[in-house]
Amino acid sequence: MADNTGLHYNAEPATMAPGQQQETPVERRKSRDTHSSSFDKEKQPADSQVVSERDEDDEEPEKSRHFLFAMRRPVILTLLAATILGWWITATILPATRHRWIVQTLFAWFFILVIAFRFIPARVVSRPVEAFWKPCVERPWFSLPRYVRLTIGWLCLLGIVFGSAFGFPLQDNSSYGDRAISVLGLFVFQFGFWATSSKRHLVPWNTVIVGLFFQQAIALFVLKSSAGFSIFKWIADLASDFLNQAQTGVAFFFDQETADKHWFFASTLGAIIFFIAFVQMMYYLGVMQWIIKHFAWFFFKTMNISGAEAVIAAASPWIGQGESACLVKPYVDLMTVSELHLAMTSGFSTISGSVLGAYINKGVPAQNLVTSSVMSIPASIAISKMRMPETEEPVTRGMVVVDRGEADKGQRPANAIHAFSLGAVFGIVVAGQILCNVFTILSLVATINGLLTWIGRGFGIHHLTLQLVLGYIGYPVTFFLGVPRAEILRVSQLLATKLVANEFAAYTDLYEIMQSSNPLSPRAFTIASYSLCGFANLGSLGIQIGVLGAMAPSRRKVIASIATSAMVCGFISTLQTAGIAGMLV
């Protein structure tokens, strides 16, 4: 028989002694296990006892090594913390490095605190914070009616938007009219997502408000504060210098002259292979899991999303649109429609670190790329939840879990070098996919443009291309970004190239425009560099469907049905980031 919990039991015994209680299936199973274990012990031969003793002897050296490491660990960590502190003091005093005191202070004290909390219980900090936060902030805030809290949230959001647009002096060829158009575009985009929402009455407005507020706050911090600009510029320069180390391998296989030319086949693909190999090694060491888990915890707490959504959204700018879902691989097949939509939207709205060097080589400022990707994280969450609100209860609601692939013991690397080697092999596969994708799509677009040009000449139009057609179609969207009037069509054609081909082709066209005799204005270039920074294109659409479909075979139909919606949301999310940048330049 079966109860209502779904557990199936065997039928009762045919006969029972008077007064004897019926034995439950769990008790019967425990009784069988106890009897069988006792019987096995009685029948255990002497040889097995010898083997057991040998196993215990083998475990002794392992336990000894762990004990020695545990004894030496405090000394090693203390010396490491002292070394970092000494480096910070020296670097702050020396004139050559004094100008970067903000970055090196954050860098040094972050690691010192990480080491310190290996010995200090977290409750030493969490309990005083909790003692202040709950009675002074959390309880008074949530005691207010929901409509009052939403009203306060909307007023704060409007305040930071209008303050950003009109509270700072103008730069270069900008005008307050251009900034006003950028503000109008932000509201137009949000209204469009609300109007096309699958469940308008279920839109989580608190998540939307917090996401848009964070997007605006990050832009203010980076573009209007010297500390924020220094921090993000340092991160961007660090990423750029790190990826440039791959040029040593390029020069070895080709020559230094080829490496200096930054050819796509050599330099870009080489940097991709190197980055993926390094990330795989960091996964083996547990570094990436630690960073992403704590980064995701912030969005999980502040934006009230599930743990799986937080992990994927936080990981997308660093490891890519497909690999980020692998961090929650056991839960992908159990994710709701809203969760899958957000997972794809966050992938479409950002780029990965593996292609960062390619766009830097195209003349795009590294801080623009990093800032755009970070700003797009909260924006993609807000937009996705507005377009497709949650209607079910996610499995990972209330927890942040990062999968380390412990189930695949046979496939785990033996050590860090082995992980780096396996990552390099996987990097070759990814680089090959990118190479084939770029090659075939660019060739296909060129074929379509050739056909359109041939047809257009019959009407007296000698430069009819797919980018020109989509550029005119996307003209109103580009207008709402705040691009100067005379340059709207040129930027719109770049967006069309990104959507039809990919962002690498669009950045290549942008680089050629900036090297020509008629480059874009500083305002138009800034908006274009932000708006192209995302994976929302037709090629990535197939990649997303393939990767998520492979991890969740039972949800392939759902994934395919919402993929186009997620691509559009990711595309607009990146444009929204560019529009906010347009408010501040």
C-alpha positions as CSV (number, residue, x, y, z in Angstrom):
1,M,0.0,0.0,0.0
2,A,1.1,3.6,-0.4
3,D,0.6,6.5,1.9
4,N,0.1,10.1,0.8
5,T,3.8,10.9,1.0
6,G,4.6,8.7,-1.9
7,L,6.5,6.1,0.0
8,H,5.5,2.5,-0.9
9,Y,5.3,-0.1,1.8
10,N,4.9,-3.9,1.7
11,A,1.6,-5.5,2.9
12,E,1.2,-6.5,6.6
13,P,2.3,-10.1,7.6
14,A,-0.4,-12.7,7.3
15,T,-0.3,-13.7,11.0
16,M,0.6,-11.8,14.2
17,A,0.8,-12.9,17.8
18,P,-1.8,-11.5,20.1
19,G,-0.6,-8.2,21.5
20,Q,2.4,-8.0,19.2
21,Q,2.9,-4.6,17.6
22,Q,3.2,-4.4,13.8
23,E,6.8,-3.8,12.8
24,T,7.3,-0.9,10.5
25,P,9.2,-1.3,7.2
26,V,12.0,0.9,8.6
27,E,12.3,-1.2,11.7
28,R,12.3,-4.4,9.6
29,R,15.1,-3.0,7.4
30,K,17.2,-2.0,10.4
31,S,16.7,-5.5,11.9
32,R,17.8,-7.2,8.7
33,D,20.9,-4.9,8.5
34,T,21.8,-5.6,12.1
35,H,21.4,-9.4,11.7
36,S,23.3,-9.5,8.4
37,S,26.2,-7.4,9.7
38,S,26.5,-9.7,12.8
39,F,26.4,-12.7,10.5
40,D,29.0,-11.2,8.2
41,K,31.3,-10.5,11.2
42,E,31.0,-14.1,12.4
43,K,31.9,-15.4,8.9
44,Q,34.7,-12.9,8.3
45,P,37.9,-14.8,7.6
46,A,41.2,-14.1,9.0
47,D,42.6,-12.8,5.7
48,S,40.1,-10.0,5.7
49,Q,41.2,-9.0,9.2
50,V,44.7,-8.8,7.9
51,V,43.7,-6.6,5.0
52,S,41.8,-4.4,7.4
53,E,44.9,-4.0,9.6
54,R,46.9,-3.2,6.5
55,D,44.4,-0.4,5.6
56,E,44.7,1.0,9.1
57,D,48.5,0.9,8.7
58,D,48.3,2.8,5.4
59,E,46.0,5.4,7.0
60,E,48.5,6.2,9.7
61,P,51.0,8.2,7.5
62,E,48.1,10.1,5.9
63,K,46.7,11.0,9.4
64,S,50.3,12.0,10.4
65,R,50.6,14.3,7.4
66,H,47.3,16.0,8.1
67,F,48.3,16.4,11.8
68,L,51.6,18.0,10.8
69,F,49.8,20.4,8.4
70,A,47.3,21.3,11.0
71,M,50.1,22.1,13.5
72,R,52.0,24.2,10.9
73,R,49.0,25.9,9.4
74,P,48.7,28.8,12.0
75,V,52.4,29.6,11.6
76,I,52.3,29.6,7.8
77,L,49.2,31.8,7.7
78,T,50.6,34.2,10.3
79,L,53.8,34.6,8.3
80,L,51.8,35.1,5.1
81,A,49.6,37.8,6.8
82,A,52.7,39.5,8.1
83,T,54.3,39.5,4.6
84,I,51.2,41.0,3.1
85,L,51.1,43.7,5.8
86,G,54.7,44.5,5.2
87,W,54.1,44.8,1.5
88,W,51.2,47.2,2.1
89,I,53.2,49.4,4.4
90,T,56.2,49.5,2.0
91,A,54.0,50.1,-1.1
92,T,52.1,52.9,0.7
93,I,55.3,54.7,1.8
94,L,57.3,54.4,-1.5
95,P,56.7,57.4,-3.8
96,A,56.6,55.1,-6.9
97,T,53.5,53.3,-5.7
98,R,51.9,55.8,-3.3
99,H,49.4,57.0,-6.0
100,R,47.7,53.6,-6.0
101,W,47.1,53.4,-2.2
102,I,43.4,52.8,-2.6
103,V,43.7,49.7,-4.7
104,Q,46.7,48.2,-2.8
105,T,45.0,48.9,0.6
106,L,41.8,47.0,-0.5
107,F,43.9,44.2,-2.0
108,A,46.2,43.8,1.1
109,W,43.5,44.1,3.8
110,F,41.1,41.8,2.0
111,F,43.6,38.9,2.2
112,I,44.6,39.8,5.7
113,L,41.0,39.6,6.8
114,V,40.5,36.3,5.0
115,I,43.5,34.9,6.8
116,A,42.3,36.4,10.1
117,F,38.9,34.8,9.9
118,R,40.5,31.4,9.6
119,F,41.1,31.8,13.3
120,I,38.4,34.3,14.4
121,P,34.8,32.9,14.5
122,A,32.5,34.7,12.2
123,R,30.0,35.3,15.0
124,V,32.5,37.8,16.5
125,V,31.4,40.1,13.7
126,S,28.0,38.8,12.7
127,R,26.5,38.9,16.2
128,P,27.1,42.6,16.8
129,V,25.9,43.5,13.3
130,E,22.8,41.3,13.8
131,A,22.2,42.9,17.2
132,F,22.1,46.3,15.5
133,W,20.6,45.4,12.1
134,K,17.5,43.5,13.2
135,P,16.0,45.9,15.8
136,C,17.2,49.1,14.2
137,V,16.7,48.4,10.5
138,E,15.0,45.1,9.6
139,R,12.1,45.1,12.0
140,P,11.1,48.8,11.5
141,W,11.4,48.5,7.8
142,F,9.3,45.3,7.4
143,S,6.7,46.7,9.9
144,L,5.8,49.2,7.3
145,P,3.0,48.3,4.8
146,R,4.3,46.9,1.5
147,Y,3.0,49.8,-0.6
148,V,4.9,52.2,1.7
149,R,8.1,50.3,1.2
150,L,7.6,50.2,-2.5
151,T,6.9,54.0,-2.6
152,I,10.1,54.7,-0.7
153,G,12.0,52.4,-3.1
154,W,10.6,54.1,-6.2
155,L,11.5,57.6,-4.7
156,C,15.0,56.4,-4.0
157,L,15.4,55.0,-7.5
158,L,14.0,58.2,-9.2
159,G,16.3,60.3,-7.0
160,I,19.4,58.5,-8.1
161,V,18.4,58.4,-11.7
162,F,17.6,62.2,-12.0
163,G,20.4,63.1,-9.7
164,S,22.9,61.2,-11.9
165,A,21.6,62.7,-15.1
166,F,21.3,66.3,-14.1
167,G,23.5,66.7,-11.0
168,F,26.9,66.6,-12.7
169,P,28.4,69.1,-15.2
170,L,28.4,68.3,-18.9
171,Q,31.4,66.7,-20.7
172,D,32.7,67.0,-24.2
173,N,29.9,67.4,-26.7
174,S,27.1,66.2,-24.4
175,S,24.0,68.2,-23.5
176,Y,21.3,67.9,-20.9
177,G,18.9,67.1,-23.7
178,D,20.9,64.0,-24.6
179,R,20.9,63.0,-20.9
180,A,17.2,63.5,-20.7
181,I,16.7,61.2,-23.7
182,S,18.8,58.5,-21.9
183,V,16.5,58.9,-18.8
184,L,13.5,58.6,-21.0
185,G,14.9,55.5,-22.7
186,L,15.3,53.8,-19.3
187,F,11.6,54.3,-18.5
188,V,10.6,53.2,-22.1
189,F,12.6,50.0,-21.8
190,Q,11.0,49.2,-18.4
191,F,7.5,49.9,-19.6
192,G,8.1,47.6,-22.5
193,F,9.2,44.7,-20.3
194,W,6.2,45.3,-18.0
195,A,3.8,45.5,-20.9
196,T,5.0,42.2,-22.4
197,S,5.4,40.4,-19.0
198,S,4.0,36.9,-18.9
199,K,2.4,37.6,-15.5
200,R,2.2,41.4,-14.8
201,H,0.4,41.0,-11.5
202,L,3.3,38.8,-10.2
203,V,6.2,41.1,-11.0
204,P,8.5,41.3,-7.9
205,W,8.8,45.0,-7.8
206,N,11.2,44.9,-4.9
207,T,13.7,42.9,-7.0
208,V,13.2,45.2,-10.0
209,I,13.8,48.4,-7.9
210,V,16.9,47.0,-6.1
211,G,18.3,45.7,-9.4
212,L,17.9,49.1,-11.2
213,F,19.2,50.9,-8.2
214,F,22.4,48.8,-8.0
215,Q,22.9,49.3,-11.8
216,Q,22.7,53.1,-11.4
217,A,24.9,53.0,-8.2
218,I,27.7,51.0,-9.8
219,A,27.7,53.5,-12.7
220,L,28.0,56.4,-10.3
221,F,30.7,54.8,-8.3
222,V,32.8,54.0,-11.3
223,L,32.2,57.1,-13.6
224,K,31.9,59.8,-10.9
225,S,34.2,58.8,-8.1
226,S,38.0,58.6,-8.3
227,A,38.1,55.7,-5.9
228,G,35.6,53.7,-8.0
229,F,37.3,54.5,-11.2
230,S,40.7,53.5,-9.7
231,I,39.4,50.2,-8.4
232,F,37.7,49.2,-11.7
233,K,40.6,50.4,-13.8
234,W,42.9,48.4,-11.7
235,I,40.7,45.3,-12.1
236,A,40.6,45.9,-15.9
237,D,44.3,46.5,-16.2
238,L,45.0,43.4,-14.1
239,A,42.8,41.3,-16.4
240,S,44.4,42.8,-19.5
241,D,47.9,42.2,-18.2
242,F,47.0,38.7,-17.2
243,L,45.6,37.8,-20.6
244,N,48.6,39.4,-22.3
245,Q,50.8,36.7,-20.7
246,A,49.4,34.4,-23.3
247,Q,51.3,36.3,-25.9
248,T,54.5,34.6,-24.7
249,G,53.1,31.3,-25.9
250,V,52.0,33.0,-29.2
251,A,55.5,34.3,-29.8
252,F,57.0,30.9,-29.1
253,F,54.8,29.1,-31.7
254,F,55.0,31.9,-34.3
255,D,57.3,34.9,-33.6
256,Q,57.2,38.2,-31.7
257,E,56.2,40.2,-34.8
258,T,53.1,38.0,-35.2
259,A,52.3,38.3,-31.5
260,D,52.6,42.1,-31.7
261,K,50.0,42.2,-34.6
262,H,47.3,40.7,-32.3
263,W,45.8,38.5,-35.0
264,F,42.6,36.9,-34.0
265,F,43.7,33.3,-34.8
266,A,46.9,33.6,-32.8
267,S,46.5,36.2,-30.0
268,T,42.8,36.1,-29.3
269,L,42.4,32.3,-29.4
270,G,45.6,31.8,-27.5
271,A,44.4,34.1,-24.7
272,I,41.1,32.2,-24.6
273,I,42.9,28.8,-24.2
274,F,45.1,30.2,-21.5
275,F,42.3,31.8,-19.5
276,I,40.1,28.7,-19.6
277,A,43.0,26.5,-18.4
278,F,43.7,28.9,-15.5
279,V,40.1,29.0,-14.5
280,Q,39.9,25.2,-14.4
281,M,43.0,25.1,-12.2
282,M,41.3,27.7,-9.9
283,Y,38.2,25.4,-9.8
284,Y,40.3,22.5,-8.6
285,L,41.8,24.6,-5.9
286,G,38.4,25.8,-4.8
287,V,39.2,29.5,-5.4
288,M,36.5,30.2,-8.0
289,Q,33.8,28.5,-5.9
290,W,34.7,30.6,-3.0
291,I,34.6,33.9,-5.0
292,I,31.4,33.1,-6.9
293,K,29.6,31.8,-3.8
294,H,30.2,35.0,-1.8
295,F,29.5,37.2,-4.8
296,A,26.2,35.3,-5.4
297,W,25.3,35.5,-1.7
298,F,25.1,39.3,-2.0
299,F,22.5,39.1,-4.9
300,F,20.7,36.3,-3.1
301,K,20.2,38.4,0.0
302,T,19.5,41.8,-1.6
303,M,17.3,40.8,-4.6
304,N,15.4,37.8,-3.2
305,I,16.3,35.3,-5.9
306,S,17.0,31.6,-5.7
307,G,20.5,30.3,-5.0
308,A,20.9,28.8,-8.5
309,E,19.9,32.1,-10.1
310,A,22.3,34.1,-7.9
311,V,25.2,31.8,-8.7
312,I,24.7,31.8,-12.5
313,A,24.2,35.6,-12.6
314,A,27.3,36.2,-10.5
315,A,29.4,33.9,-12.6
316,S,28.4,34.9,-16.1
317,P,30.8,37.9,-16.5
318,W,33.8,35.8,-15.4
319,I,33.5,32.4,-16.9
320,G,30.9,32.7,-19.7
321,Q,27.3,32.0,-20.6
322,G,27.5,28.2,-20.8
323,E,30.1,27.4,-18.1
324,S,28.2,29.5,-15.4
325,A,25.3,27.0,-15.5
326,C,27.7,24.1,-14.8
327,L,28.2,25.6,-11.3
328,V,24.7,24.4,-10.4
329,K,24.5,21.4,-12.7
330,P,22.6,19.1,-10.3
331,Y,19.8,21.7,-10.1
332,V,19.4,22.7,-13.8
333,D,16.9,20.0,-14.5
334,L,14.9,21.1,-11.5
335,M,14.9,24.8,-12.3
336,T,11.6,26.7,-12.9
337,V,10.8,28.5,-16.2
338,S,11.6,31.8,-14.6
339,E,15.0,30.5,-13.3
340,L,16.0,29.2,-16.7
341,H,15.0,32.5,-18.3
342,L,17.1,34.4,-15.9
343,A,20.1,32.0,-16.4
344,M,20.0,32.7,-20.2
345,T,19.4,36.4,-19.8
346,S,22.4,36.9,-17.6
347,G,24.5,35.0,-20.1
348,F,23.3,37.1,-23.0
349,S,23.8,40.4,-21.1
350,T,27.5,40.0,-20.3
351,I,30.8,38.8,-21.8
352,S,33.3,36.3,-20.3
353,G,36.8,37.0,-19.2
354,S,38.2,34.7,-21.9
355,V,37.3,37.2,-24.7
356,L,38.2,40.4,-22.7
357,G,41.6,40.6,-24.3
358,A,40.2,40.4,-27.8
359,Y,38.1,43.6,-27.3
360,I,40.9,45.4,-25.5
361,N,43.0,44.8,-28.6
362,K,40.2,46.5,-30.6
363,G,40.8,49.8,-28.7
364,V,37.9,49.4,-26.2
365,P,38.8,50.8,-22.8
366,A,39.1,47.8,-20.4
367,Q,37.3,49.6,-17.6
368,N,34.3,50.1,-19.9
369,L,34.1,46.4,-20.5
370,V,34.4,45.4,-16.9
371,T,32.0,48.1,-15.7
372,S,29.4,47.1,-18.3
373,S,29.5,43.4,-17.4
374,V,29.2,44.2,-13.6
375,M,26.4,46.7,-14.2
376,S,24.5,44.1,-16.3
377,I,24.3,41.6,-13.5
378,P,21.6,43.4,-11.5
379,A,20.0,44.7,-14.6
380,S,19.6,41.3,-16.1
381,I,18.0,40.0,-12.9
382,A,15.5,42.9,-12.8
383,I,14.6,42.7,-16.5
384,S,14.2,38.9,-16.5
385,K,12.0,38.9,-13.4
386,M,9.9,41.6,-14.9
387,R,9.6,39.8,-18.3
388,M,9.0,36.3,-16.7
389,P,8.1,36.5,-13.0
390,E,8.4,33.4,-10.7
391,T,5.2,31.4,-10.5
392,E,6.6,28.3,-8.8
393,E,8.7,27.5,-5.7
394,P,12.4,27.1,-6.7
395,V,14.3,24.1,-5.2
396,T,17.3,26.3,-4.2
397,R,15.2,29.0,-2.6
398,G,17.0,30.0,0.7
399,M,20.4,28.6,-0.1
400,V,23.5,29.3,-2.3
401,V,25.1,26.1,-3.5
402,V,28.1,25.9,-5.9
403,D,28.7,22.4,-7.4
404,R,32.3,21.2,-7.4
405,G,31.6,18.1,-9.4
406,E,32.4,15.8,-6.5
407,A,30.1,13.1,-8.0
408,D,32.5,12.6,-10.9
409,K,35.3,11.2,-8.9
410,G,36.8,9.3,-11.8
411,Q,37.0,12.5,-13.9
412,R,38.5,14.7,-11.3
413,P,42.1,15.9,-11.9
414,A,44.9,14.4,-9.9
415,N,46.4,17.8,-9.0
416,A,46.4,21.4,-10.0
417,I,48.8,20.9,-12.9
418,H,46.6,18.1,-14.2
419,A,43.6,20.4,-13.9
420,F,45.4,23.1,-15.8
421,S,46.3,20.6,-18.6
422,L,42.7,19.4,-18.9
423,G,41.5,23.0,-18.9
424,A,43.9,23.7,-21.8
425,V,42.4,20.8,-23.8
426,F,38.9,22.1,-23.1
427,G,40.1,25.6,-24.1
428,I,41.1,24.3,-27.5
429,V,37.5,22.9,-27.9
430,V,36.0,26.3,-26.9
431,A,38.5,28.2,-29.1
432,G,37.6,25.9,-32.0
433,Q,33.9,26.6,-31.5
434,I,34.5,30.3,-31.4
435,L,36.7,30.2,-34.6
436,C,34.1,28.2,-36.5
437,N,31.2,30.4,-35.2
438,V,32.9,33.6,-36.2
439,F,34.1,32.2,-39.6
440,T,30.8,30.8,-40.7
441,I,28.5,33.6,-39.4
442,L,30.7,36.4,-41.0
443,S,30.7,34.5,-44.2
444,L,26.9,34.0,-44.1
445,V,26.4,37.7,-43.4
446,A,28.7,38.6,-46.3
447,T,26.7,36.3,-48.6
448,I,23.4,37.9,-47.5
449,N,24.9,41.4,-48.0
450,G,26.0,40.5,-51.5
451,L,22.5,39.3,-52.4
452,L,20.9,42.4,-50.9
453,T,23.4,44.7,-52.7
454,W,22.7,42.9,-56.0
455,I,18.9,43.4,-55.4
456,G,19.4,47.0,-54.3
457,R,21.2,48.0,-57.4
458,G,18.0,47.3,-59.3
459,F,16.3,50.1,-57.2
460,G,19.3,52.4,-57.5
461,I,20.6,51.5,-53.9
462,H,24.3,50.6,-54.2
463,H,25.0,49.8,-50.5
464,L,22.0,47.8,-49.3
465,T,23.2,45.6,-46.5
466,L,21.7,43.7,-43.7
467,Q,23.3,46.1,-41.2
468,L,21.7,49.1,-43.0
469,V,18.2,47.5,-42.9
470,L,18.5,46.5,-39.3
471,G,20.1,49.8,-38.5
472,Y,17.1,51.7,-39.7
473,I,14.8,49.3,-37.8
474,G,16.8,49.8,-34.6
475,Y,17.1,53.6,-35.1
476,P,14.4,54.4,-32.4
477,V,16.0,52.1,-29.9
478,T,19.4,53.7,-30.5
479,F,17.8,57.1,-30.2
480,F,16.7,56.3,-26.6
481,L,20.3,55.6,-25.6
482,G,21.1,59.3,-25.9
483,V,23.4,59.1,-28.9
484,P,24.0,62.4,-30.7
485,R,21.5,62.8,-33.6
486,A,24.1,62.8,-36.4
487,E,25.6,59.5,-35.2
488,I,22.5,57.4,-34.4
489,L,22.5,55.5,-37.6
490,R,26.2,54.5,-37.4
491,V,25.8,53.2,-33.8
492,S,22.5,51.5,-34.8
493,Q,24.3,49.6,-37.6
494,L,27.0,48.5,-35.0
495,L,24.2,47.1,-32.8
496,A,22.7,45.3,-35.9
497,T,26.1,43.7,-36.6
498,K,26.4,42.6,-33.0
499,L,22.9,41.0,-33.1
500,V,23.2,39.3,-36.4
501,A,26.9,38.3,-36.3
502,N,28.5,38.8,-32.9
503,E,30.1,41.4,-30.7
504,F,33.6,40.7,-32.0
505,A,32.6,41.7,-35.5
506,A,30.9,44.8,-34.1
507,Y,33.9,45.8,-32.1
508,T,36.0,45.3,-35.2
509,D,33.8,47.7,-37.2
510,L,33.9,50.2,-34.2
511,Y,37.7,50.0,-34.3
512,E,37.8,50.7,-38.0
513,I,35.4,53.7,-37.5
514,M,37.6,55.1,-34.8
515,Q,40.7,54.7,-37.0
516,S,39.0,56.5,-40.0
517,S,39.0,60.1,-40.8
518,N,35.5,60.5,-39.4
519,P,35.5,58.8,-36.0
520,L,32.6,58.8,-33.5
521,S,32.4,61.6,-30.9
522,P,33.5,60.7,-27.3
523,R,29.9,60.4,-26.1
524,A,28.9,58.1,-29.0
525,F,32.0,56.0,-28.6
526,T,31.4,55.5,-24.9
527,I,27.7,54.5,-25.5
528,A,28.7,52.2,-28.3
529,S,31.5,50.5,-26.3
530,Y,29.0,49.8,-23.5
531,S,26.1,48.7,-25.7
532,L,28.2,46.1,-27.7
533,C,29.5,44.4,-24.5
534,G,27.3,41.3,-24.4
535,F,26.8,37.9,-25.9
536,A,23.2,38.6,-27.3
537,N,23.4,37.3,-30.9
538,L,22.0,34.5,-33.0
539,G,25.1,32.4,-32.6
540,S,25.0,32.5,-28.9
541,L,21.3,31.7,-29.0
542,G,22.3,28.2,-30.3
543,I,25.0,27.8,-27.8
544,Q,22.7,28.6,-24.9
545,I,20.1,26.1,-26.1
546,G,22.7,23.4,-26.6
547,V,24.5,23.8,-23.3
548,L,21.4,24.1,-21.1
549,G,19.6,21.4,-23.1
550,A,22.4,19.0,-22.5
551,M,22.3,19.6,-18.8
552,A,18.5,19.4,-18.5
553,P,17.3,17.0,-21.2
554,S,13.7,17.0,-19.8
555,R,13.5,20.8,-20.2
556,R,14.8,21.2,-23.7
557,K,11.4,22.2,-25.1
558,V,11.0,24.9,-22.4
559,I,14.5,26.1,-22.9
560,A,14.0,26.5,-26.7
561,S,10.7,28.3,-26.2
562,I,12.1,31.0,-23.9
563,A,15.5,31.4,-25.5
564,T,14.6,34.2,-27.9
565,S,12.9,36.1,-25.1
566,A,16.0,35.8,-23.0
567,M,18.2,37.0,-25.9
568,V,16.1,40.1,-26.4
569,C,16.1,40.8,-22.6
570,G,19.9,40.3,-22.5
571,F,20.3,42.6,-25.5
572,I,18.2,45.4,-24.0
573,S,19.9,44.9,-20.6
574,T,23.2,45.8,-22.3
575,L,21.6,48.8,-24.0
576,Q,20.2,49.9,-20.7
577,T,23.7,49.9,-19.2
578,A,24.9,52.0,-22.1
579,G,22.0,54.4,-21.6
580,I,22.9,54.8,-18.0
581,A,26.5,55.5,-19.0
582,G,25.1,58.1,-21.4
583,M,23.5,59.9,-18.4
584,L,26.9,60.4,-16.8
585,V,29.1,61.5,-19.8
